Amino acid sequence: MVWILCLLGLVAVSVTANQCDNHANGCSIPFNLNYFYKDLFTPSCNKHDICYAC
């Protein structure tokens, strides 16, 4: 019975992909330090942000 409640909870909190994009903001770097590989890692940072938000 517990697994049924968990399944219902997952269905109730589902989101769409376009909602997740609003939470992606690239890579955050402390103190605005220059980061040589920032452009390279930005797509991965955005995916990481989406995992936290959705």
Secondary structure as UniProt FT lines:
FT   HELIX           2..12
FT   HELIX           17..20
FT   HELIX           21..23
FT   HELIX           30..32
FT   TURN            36..37
FT   HELIX           38..53
//
